Amino acid sequence: MNEKWFRVGVIGIAGLFTILFCALVAPPLIENPDVFGAFAAGFVNPYASGYSTDVISCWAILALWVWFEATSHSIKHGWVCLVLGIIPGVAVGFALYLLLRQSQLKARGSSNA
């Protein structure tokens, strides 16, 4: 897979997730703007709890990775990805971080050449 198709795939998946998230979550949240209740709804049964725990764990791993690379590899603006990892979701934050990281490493590589 070349870089162009990688970027198209990452952007496409993040975009599709965002559309689905907005379509599924926005209407009930507008009707009842209880953010804490919406969060708690992710734990209504063992299956939902498993997926919600996975998502929270993935965000925590992303946060550690962003922090590590900010201090050791000077990847900048990763905090934006962490915010987007909360709203709309980790799929968007992770996708953005991959693209951000790739562009910064590529720019650094071309400036060292």
C-alpha positions, 0 to 999 in steps of 0.5 A, a space after each residue: 500500500 502506498 502512502 496516498 492510499 494509507 492516508 485516504 483509508 485513514 481519513 475515510 474511516 475517521 470520516 465514516 466514524 464521525 458521520 455514524 457517531 453524529 447520526 447515532 448520538 446527536 439526536 438522543 443527546 439533543 433530546 436529552 443533553 445529559 452527557 453523564 447519562 450518555 456516558 453511563 449508557 455505554 455500561 448498560 450491559 456486559 457487552 456494552 461495558 466491554 466495548 466501552 472499557 476497550 475504547 477508554 483503554 485505547 484512549 489511555 494508550 493513545 495518551 501515553 503514546 502522544 506524551 511519550 513521542 512529545 517528549 522523546 521525538 518532539 511530535 507536536 500538537 498531539 494534545 489535539 488528537 487526545 481532545 478529538 479522542 474524547 469527542 467524537 471518539 478514539 477512531 478520529 483522535 488515533 487517525 489524526 495522530 497517525 497523519 500528524 505524526 507521519 507528516 512531522 516525521 516526513 518533514 523532519 526527514 526531508 529537512 535532514 536530507 
